[in-house]
Amino acid sequence: MIDEFAKDNLHVRLRRDRDALLWKLDGLSAYDARRPLTATGTNLLGLVKHVATVEARYFGEVFDRPFPEPLSRWEDHDGSDQWAAEDETRDQIIEFCRRTWDHADATINELPLDAPGHVPWWPQPHRSTNLFAVLVHVLGESNRHAGHADILREGIDGRTGVRAEHEQPIDEEARAAYRAKIERVARAATRIEAH
């Protein structure tokens, strides 16, 4: 009973984070979806592609249920799952993402939480694992990258939030006042700490 509750709860949260991550692409130009927004090249479409690849691997090969499409070998990881090539469209990446979700959901739905798995890219002695541990791991990865996407999107056009239905109109004056308040406190605290 508790296993099904735990699995359902984790699965619902994973679905929520998937939707939030995908929503960060909503309304962006092709350039803004793809362009590097950090010194290390992090970009929104690349985050979506990366999280989809993570799900394909973890809910595929780890449980001997390989994703039916070719993926680069984990040993050959070259970062190409973190950005969109010129010949990859946003729609293609979103469809790849949805196919990986379907595949991952089938694995999650069909296996019990204690189903054994093997993660060859994890260090020993942690390579032998189970669905529960992988679900928690992938949820953590999805949360982390959805958080990256939140910050990147806010930097592009100020949009924030997890879902369109909860999005509030942007009040530039209120945001500027709030930011200025935090800046004043940070400067004041720095002066106090310096003495």
C-alpha positions as CSV (number, residue, x, y, z in Angstrom):
1,M,0.0,0.0,0.0
2,I,2.7,2.5,1.0
3,D,4.8,1.5,-2.1
4,E,2.0,2.4,-4.4
5,F,1.3,5.7,-2.6
6,A,5.0,6.6,-2.7
7,K,5.3,5.6,-6.4
8,D,2.2,7.6,-7.4
9,N,3.3,10.6,-5.4
10,L,6.8,10.6,-7.0
11,H,5.4,10.0,-10.4
12,V,2.9,12.9,-10.1
13,R,5.8,15.2,-9.1
14,L,7.9,14.1,-12.0
15,R,5.1,14.8,-14.4
16,R,4.6,18.3,-12.8
17,D,8.3,19.1,-13.3
18,R,8.3,17.9,-16.8
19,D,5.4,20.1,-17.7
20,A,7.0,23.1,-15.9
21,L,10.3,22.6,-17.8
22,L,8.5,22.3,-21.2
23,W,6.4,25.4,-20.4
24,K,9.6,27.5,-20.2
25,L,9.8,27.3,-24.0
26,D,6.3,28.7,-24.4
27,G,6.3,31.9,-26.6
28,L,10.1,32.1,-27.1
29,S,11.7,32.8,-30.4
30,A,13.8,30.0,-31.9
31,Y,16.9,32.0,-31.0
32,D,15.9,32.6,-27.4
33,A,15.0,29.0,-26.9
34,R,18.5,27.9,-28.2
35,R,20.9,30.6,-27.3
36,P,23.5,30.1,-24.5
37,L,22.5,32.0,-21.5
38,T,25.3,31.2,-19.1
39,A,29.1,31.0,-19.4
40,T,28.9,27.2,-19.8
41,G,26.3,27.4,-22.6
42,T,23.2,26.4,-20.7
43,N,20.1,27.0,-22.8
44,L,16.4,26.3,-22.5
45,L,15.9,23.9,-25.4
46,G,19.1,22.1,-24.4
47,L,17.7,21.6,-20.8
48,V,14.6,20.0,-22.3
49,K,16.6,17.7,-24.5
50,H,19.0,16.8,-21.7
51,V,16.2,15.9,-19.2
52,A,14.5,13.8,-21.9
53,T,17.7,11.9,-22.5
54,V,18.2,11.4,-18.8
55,E,14.7,9.8,-18.6
56,A,15.4,7.7,-21.7
57,R,18.5,6.3,-20.1
58,Y,17.4,5.9,-16.5
59,F,14.0,4.4,-17.2
60,G,15.3,2.5,-20.2
61,E,18.7,0.8,-20.1
62,V,18.9,0.8,-16.3
63,F,15.9,-1.6,-16.2
64,D,16.8,-3.5,-19.4
65,R,14.0,-1.7,-21.2
66,P,16.0,0.3,-23.8
67,F,14.5,3.3,-25.3
68,P,13.5,2.3,-28.9
69,E,15.5,5.1,-30.6
70,P,19.2,5.5,-30.8
71,L,21.0,7.4,-28.0
72,S,24.7,8.1,-27.8
73,R,26.4,5.7,-25.5
74,W,26.8,7.0,-22.0
75,E,30.5,6.3,-22.2
76,D,30.8,8.7,-25.2
77,H,28.9,11.5,-23.6
78,D,30.0,14.7,-25.3
79,G,27.4,17.2,-24.1
80,S,25.4,17.1,-27.4
81,D,22.3,16.3,-25.4
82,Q,22.5,19.7,-23.8
83,W,21.9,21.9,-26.9
84,A,20.0,21.7,-30.2
85,A,21.9,21.1,-33.4
86,E,21.1,23.3,-36.4
87,D,19.0,20.5,-38.0
88,E,17.0,19.8,-34.8
89,T,13.8,21.7,-34.5
90,R,12.1,22.7,-31.3
91,D,9.1,20.5,-32.3
92,Q,11.4,17.5,-32.9
93,I,13.0,17.9,-29.5
94,I,9.6,18.3,-27.8
95,E,8.3,15.2,-29.6
96,F,11.4,13.3,-28.5
97,C,10.7,14.5,-25.0
98,R,7.1,13.3,-25.1
99,R,8.2,9.9,-26.4
100,T,10.7,9.5,-23.6
101,W,8.0,10.4,-21.1
102,D,5.8,7.7,-22.5
103,H,8.6,5.2,-22.3
104,A,9.5,6.3,-18.8
105,D,5.9,6.2,-17.7
106,A,5.5,2.7,-18.9
107,T,8.6,1.6,-16.9
108,I,7.3,3.4,-13.8
109,N,3.8,2.0,-14.2
110,E,4.8,-1.6,-14.9
111,L,7.6,-2.2,-12.4
112,P,7.4,-2.3,-8.6
113,L,9.5,0.2,-6.6
114,D,11.9,-2.6,-5.6
115,A,12.5,-3.7,-9.2
116,P,16.2,-4.1,-9.6
117,G,18.2,-1.9,-11.9
118,H,21.8,-1.4,-12.9
119,V,23.4,2.0,-13.5
120,P,26.7,1.3,-15.2
121,W,27.8,5.0,-15.1
122,W,27.4,5.2,-11.3
123,P,30.4,4.4,-9.2
124,Q,30.7,1.1,-7.3
125,P,29.1,0.0,-5.0
126,H,26.0,2.1,-6.1
127,R,25.5,0.6,-9.5
128,S,23.0,-2.0,-8.4
129,T,19.8,-0.1,-7.4
130,N,16.0,-0.2,-7.7
131,L,13.2,1.8,-9.3
132,F,12.6,3.8,-6.1
133,A,16.2,5.1,-6.0
134,V,16.1,5.9,-9.8
135,L,12.8,7.6,-9.5
136,V,14.1,9.8,-6.7
137,H,17.3,10.5,-8.6
138,V,15.5,11.5,-11.8
139,L,13.1,13.6,-9.9
140,G,16.0,15.4,-8.4
141,E,17.6,15.9,-11.8
142,S,14.3,17.2,-13.2
143,N,13.8,19.6,-10.3
144,R,17.4,20.9,-10.6
145,H,17.1,21.6,-14.3
146,A,13.6,23.1,-14.0
147,G,15.1,25.5,-11.5
148,H,17.8,26.4,-14.0
149,A,15.1,27.0,-16.6
150,D,13.2,29.2,-14.2
151,I,16.2,31.5,-13.8
152,L,17.0,31.5,-17.5
153,R,13.5,32.3,-18.6
154,E,13.3,35.1,-16.0
155,G,16.5,36.6,-17.5
156,I,15.0,36.5,-21.0
157,D,11.7,38.2,-20.5
158,G,10.9,38.2,-16.8
159,R,8.4,35.4,-16.9
160,T,8.3,33.2,-13.8
161,G,6.2,30.4,-12.3
162,V,5.6,26.8,-12.8
163,R,2.4,26.7,-14.8
164,A,0.7,29.2,-17.2
165,E,-2.5,29.2,-15.1
166,H,-0.6,30.5,-12.1
167,E,1.4,33.1,-13.9
168,Q,0.9,36.6,-12.5
169,P,1.3,39.7,-14.7
170,I,4.7,41.3,-14.5
171,D,4.7,44.4,-12.3
172,E,8.1,46.0,-13.2
173,E,7.8,48.7,-10.5
174,A,7.1,46.2,-7.7
175,R,9.9,44.0,-8.9
176,A,12.4,46.9,-9.1
177,A,11.4,48.1,-5.6
178,Y,11.7,44.5,-4.2
179,R,15.1,44.1,-5.8
180,A,16.3,47.5,-4.6
181,K,15.2,46.5,-1.0
182,I,17.3,43.3,-1.1
183,E,20.2,45.3,-2.6
184,R,20.1,47.8,0.3
185,V,19.9,45.0,2.9
186,A,22.9,43.2,1.3
187,R,25.0,46.4,1.3
188,A,24.0,47.2,4.9
189,A,24.9,43.7,6.0
190,T,28.2,43.9,4.2
191,R,29.1,47.2,6.0
192,I,28.1,45.6,9.4
193,E,30.2,42.5,8.7
194,A,33.2,44.6,7.7
195,H,33.4,46.2,11.2
